[in-house]
Amino acid sequence: AQSQGVRLGAYKSLVNVSDNLIYLSLSGIMDYTGGTPDVFSQNFGTRRFSNGVAGTDGSKYYVSLKDGEKWELFVYDFAKGVWLKEDDTQAIDFSYDNGVLYMLSLDGKIYAMKSDDVSDELVDWYAEFGEMTENADEKKIHKKFNLQFELLEPKASVSVYINENRQGWKEVYRTAFNGRKMGSIPIVPTRCDFINIRIKGKGQAKIYSLSKSVMIGSDEN
């Protein structure tokens, strides 16, 4: 039936837990193992949610559900067979890595979902740009890159690595939190045909821009 499919817009509620496909439908949270899906959110009574974002650590199903204009975070414990409400967090996404489920909330914070609590631990992260080259009919060389960023919490840090001509990564810059203020990192590679840039950090940070200037003959752009 139509009501048993994934609710429109709630595709992020789809999660596979031990070969059980869990998702939000018009009828509630569904459990599909083959055949006809079953509703297992009867504890919510007549409440019907319009959207949901979910994740799992393998034993629990975490889902942020929208009721009207309000969001609430719930967790279903498969071992105990019970639903619990965590808080009123609106989750944007979940990601599972190295045994820990992480949640990105609307306010930009990342939480590690451990045991029955939400942890404020600093999370390691990185962003890697695609390989860049300036080879063309005119001989171009990389002159300089400039990274604009801001560290948003104490103990946060950021490091920059470059990989020139596919020879491996090397760290070229590292800094730690020193009050909330904009930072600027100059990245000056050697003359090379190819370059990758990787930004690694711990804790909350905001990357504003990565700009590049190159030399074409004697002209800088």
C-alpha distance (Angstrom), angle and dihedral (degrees) to the residues before:
residue distance angle dihedral
A1 . . .
Q2 3.79 . .
S3 3.79 92.1 .
Q4 3.81 90.8 60.2
G5 3.82 95.7 62.1
V6 3.80 127.1 86.1
R7 3.79 110.8 -68.8
L8 3.81 113.2 -109.3
G9 3.82 109.2 -89.0
A10 3.83 93.7 8.5
Y11 3.82 96.5 100.3
K12 3.82 90.3 124.4
S13 3.80 88.7 65.8
L14 3.84 89.7 69.7
V15 3.82 110.2 108.3
N16 3.81 132.9 159.8
V17 3.80 112.3 -137.9
S18 3.82 114.5 -179.8
D19 3.84 91.7 -32.2
N20 3.81 91.3 -45.5
L21 3.81 112.9 120.9
I22 3.80 107.6 -144.8
Y23 3.80 122.8 -169.1
L24 3.81 146.1 143.8
S25 3.81 117.6 -97.7
L26 3.80 133.0 170.6
S27 3.81 87.3 -90.4
G28 3.81 96.2 50.9
I29 3.80 136.1 -94.6
M30 3.79 109.8 -11.4
D31 3.81 132.1 -154.8
Y32 3.81 113.3 -154.0
T33 3.80 121.0 -172.7
G34 3.81 97.6 153.4
G35 3.77 129.6 -56.8
T36 3.81 115.0 30.7
P37 3.84 118.8 3.7
D38 3.81 116.7 -121.7
V39 3.80 126.9 -140.7
F40 3.80 110.7 -125.9
S41 3.80 99.7 171.2
Q42 3.82 95.7 82.9
N43 3.83 88.0 129.0
F44 3.82 88.3 75.8
G45 3.81 90.6 64.1
T46 3.81 112.3 -161.4
R47 3.81 94.8 -12.3
R48 3.81 113.4 123.0
F49 3.79 121.1 -165.7
S50 3.81 123.1 -146.5
N51 3.82 98.4 -156.1
G52 3.77 142.0 8.4
V53 3.82 142.8 -170.7
A54 3.80 118.2 -163.2
G55 3.79 147.0 178.6
T56 3.79 139.0 173.5
D57 3.79 139.5 -146.9
G58 3.80 90.1 -158.0
S59 3.80 97.3 -93.0
K60 3.80 103.3 45.3
Y61 3.79 133.9 46.5
Y62 3.80 113.1 -141.2
V63 3.80 115.4 -165.8
S64 3.79 132.8 173.8
L65 3.82 107.0 -151.0
K66 3.80 131.1 -165.2
D67 3.81 118.8 -138.8
G68 3.80 109.7 179.7
E69 3.82 104.0 -47.8
K70 3.81 94.0 -25.6
W71 3.82 127.4 93.1
E72 3.80 124.7 -155.5
L73 3.80 131.6 -176.0
F74 3.81 117.2 -134.4
V75 3.80 133.8 176.3
Y76 3.79 128.7 -156.1
D77 3.80 115.3 -153.8
F78 3.81 108.0 -151.6
A79 3.81 93.4 -166.2
K80 3.81 92.9 55.0
G81 3.80 97.6 29.5
V82 3.80 93.6 -133.1
W83 3.81 138.1 125.1
L84 3.81 118.9 -136.0
K85 3.79 130.2 -174.4
E86 3.83 114.1 -131.5
D87 3.83 103.3 -176.2
D88 3.81 142.2 -68.8
T89 3.81 97.0 -68.0
Q90 3.80 119.5 146.2
A91 3.78 106.5 -144.9
I92 3.80 120.5 -152.3
D93 3.79 96.5 -171.6
F94 3.80 145.9 -22.3
S95 3.81 130.8 -137.5
Y96 3.81 130.9 -173.0
D97 3.80 118.7 -147.5
N98 3.81 134.0 163.7
G99 3.78 94.9 -16.8
V100 3.82 97.2 -45.3
L101 3.81 129.5 100.6
Y102 3.80 113.7 -142.6
M103 3.79 126.6 -160.9
L104 3.82 126.9 -156.6
S105 3.81 110.4 -152.9
L106 3.80 129.6 -157.4
D107 3.82 91.8 -102.1
G108 3.82 90.2 60.5
K109 3.81 96.7 -105.9
I110 3.80 122.2 134.6
Y111 3.79 118.1 -142.7
A112 3.79 129.9 -166.8
M113 3.82 108.4 -136.6
K114 3.79 103.4 -140.7
S115 3.80 128.0 164.6
D116 3.81 107.4 -38.7
D117 3.77 95.4 -35.8
V118 3.79 137.6 81.3
S119 3.80 110.0 -126.4
D120 3.82 127.5 -147.2
E121 3.82 93.5 -153.3
L122 3.79 118.6 144.9
V123 3.79 111.3 -99.5
D124 3.82 125.5 -143.1
W125 3.81 113.9 -129.9
Y126 3.78 140.8 164.4
A127 3.80 140.2 -168.2
E128 3.79 122.4 -155.2
F129 3.80 125.8 -164.1
G130 3.79 122.3 -145.4
E131 3.76 120.7 -99.3
M132 3.80 113.1 -76.3
T133 3.78 129.2 -157.1
E134 3.79 133.7 178.5
N135 3.79 98.8 -165.9
A136 3.80 114.0 132.1
D137 3.79 139.2 133.7
E138 3.77 86.4 -69.8
K139 3.78 111.0 57.6
K140 3.79 107.9 -112.4
I141 3.78 127.6 -176.0
H142 3.79 131.3 -164.3
K143 3.77 107.5 -108.1
K144 3.81 105.6 176.2
F145 3.80 144.2 -26.8
N146 3.80 123.3 -152.7
L147 3.80 124.1 -157.8
Q148 3.83 121.0 -160.1
F149 3.81 115.0 -161.1
E150 3.81 146.0 147.5
L151 3.81 130.0 -145.4
L152 3.80 109.6 -141.8
E153 3.80 106.9 -165.8
P154 3.81 141.3 33.1
K155 3.82 115.2 -85.6
A156 3.81 90.3 23.0
S157 3.80 115.9 134.5
V158 3.79 140.3 178.3
S159 3.81 133.5 -156.9
V160 3.80 131.6 -172.5
Y161 3.81 124.8 -144.8
I162 3.79 129.7 -175.1
N163 3.79 131.7 -162.0
E164 3.81 112.5 -156.5
N165 3.81 120.2 -163.1
R166 3.83 89.5 -13.7
Q167 3.80 92.1 -70.5
G168 3.81 96.7 132.0
W169 3.78 138.7 -83.0
K170 3.80 124.2 -61.5
E171 3.79 128.4 -179.8
V172 3.81 113.7 -119.0
Y173 3.81 102.2 170.0
R174 3.80 140.9 19.3
T175 3.79 132.0 177.2
A176 3.81 139.0 165.5
F177 3.81 135.1 -146.9
N178 3.80 113.4 -68.5
G179 3.78 102.2 167.2
R180 3.80 124.5 -54.2
K181 3.78 105.4 -60.7
M182 3.77 138.3 125.7
G183 3.79 116.6 -90.0
S184 3.78 130.8 -159.9
I185 3.80 123.6 -155.5
P186 3.82 120.3 -165.3
I187 3.81 111.6 -150.0
V188 3.82 113.0 -164.8
P189 3.81 113.8 -178.7
T190 3.78 125.6 -168.8
R191 3.80 118.3 -107.1
C192 3.79 104.6 -69.7
D193 3.80 142.6 149.7
F194 3.81 97.0 -131.0
I195 3.79 134.4 27.1
N196 3.82 137.0 178.9
I197 3.80 125.1 -168.1
R198 3.79 124.4 -154.2
I199 3.82 124.5 -172.9
K200 3.80 115.4 -159.6
G201 3.78 125.9 -174.3
K202 3.77 149.3 161.8
G203 3.79 121.9 -136.6
Q204 3.78 129.2 0.6
A205 3.79 118.7 -22.3
K206 3.78 137.3 157.7
I207 3.81 121.9 -142.2
Y208 3.80 110.5 -154.7
S209 3.79 104.0 177.6
L210 3.78 148.0 -22.4
S211 3.81 111.9 -149.3
K212 3.79 129.4 -176.4
S213 3.79 136.1 -157.6
V214 3.81 122.0 -165.8
M215 3.79 135.1 -171.1
I216 3.81 119.1 -125.2
G217 3.75 107.1 -174.8
S218 3.78 103.5 -49.8
D219 3.84 94.7 -26.9
E220 3.78 123.0 97.8
N221 3.83 120.7 -149.1
